């Protein structure tokens, strides 16, 4: 019945009689307005907008996996913890939907034989081995603790997030596809930075009011959602954006900020240079406001890598900026906090030292395969440490950590190989340089934090492996470009 009514109605929208066409359009607008009004009245404006965006996103994803990757980047940067307002055994997040939809469309193309080519890339084997080791150690860990539904869901999110690498290198076929994703990442990062800055500069009551309205999407509300240095409300406030945790927000800003940085010097920047300056200014200001020492160090390492490989003047500018930073009157509280951390004098640093000691105790007792992801076999042990590398060793042992490090070394070597190519396309070089600098910064920040491999932050895992896929695809496209140039 619905189909027949639709078949009778649709021709009226293009009917040759103008009166009948206008009536049909007015009826459609009234029906749409009534539907939107009912949705807003029943679910509230926040849920209504979220469902509308989700519906549009679902339609786009069905068109191409690239739109799914755009959705993953958008959700990961702007609303990483948003969830649907209902349960289906668990509460699905927007990121879950974006990842599942992207994988579904990508796999469907192979199932329907619309796509037959599959690329694994030079590091695909080690990534697959890392995934197998993760599944193996997860299974081993079940002898120590039964998993909850939340454990299983989070582990599944992590596995799918890592597997996004293969989606990227197979879905990105052309130069324009790559540029589309890089631009999306830059814009999403700048948007996240802007939100973080706005949340910081407006009165705390206004920030809490916004977060309270996001509670229907799974966000924490109230003044407890705000973060301060040493958890002291009388001390320095830290920017959180929609990432909630200032250190996680800092890691996101390392990624997007360092990738944006080389565009400032590119002969053919992906955006007008004025917009690149604005995006970079937002990224760095938001990073400063997080007061995340590990993230600041990671960003500095990324800057040094880019400066050392291509733009030596950037090293001088960075040195001058650091010198000014250390002498400005309004940065002295920040400088004091930084120096206290380097000296190991503040509470947060001392707690980290305690975590490192406990983590090394766990690793020394279970060095080969770790203890898995669900629990620990001894009461005096626990899983959790503010270090990417120690956390991997806790959960997957030194074998898992070794596979991860080998993968990262191979990836960085591939990027360096790409940078040594006689590139003719001016857009590839800054992308390779930005991804290399971002990876160096993230791996440095990983010494002091765990967000890249923490089950609580699947969006950061997703972004990491999407960017790794983008890096390998950039190298492949650059090699193809050089080969085609040589043939001509």
Secondary structure, DSSP 8 states (H G I E B T S, - for coil): -HHHHHHHHHGGGG-SSHHHHHHHHHHHHHHHHHHHHHHHHHH-HHHHHHHHHHHHHHHHHHH-HHHHHHHHHHHHHH-TT-B-SS-SSS--BHHHHHHHHHHHHHHHHHHTTS-------TTHHHHHHHHHHHHHHHHHHTTTS---HHHHHHHHHHHHHHHHHHHHHHH--SHHHHHHHHHHHHHHHHHHHHHHHHHHHS-HHHHHHHHHHTGGGT---SGGGSEEGGG-TTS-EE--TTT-SHHHHHHHHHHHHHHHHGGGT-TT-SS-HHHHHHHHHHHHHHHHHHT-HHHHHHHHHHHHHHHHHT-HHHHHHHHHHHHHHHH-GGGHHHHHHHHHHHTT-SHHHHHHHHHHHHHHHHHHHSTTT---SS--SSTT--S--S-HHHHHHHHHHHHHHHHHHHHHHHHHHHHHHHHTS----HHHHHHHHHHHHHHHHHHHHTTT--GGG-TT-HHHHHHHHHHHHHHHHHHHHHHHHHHHHHH-
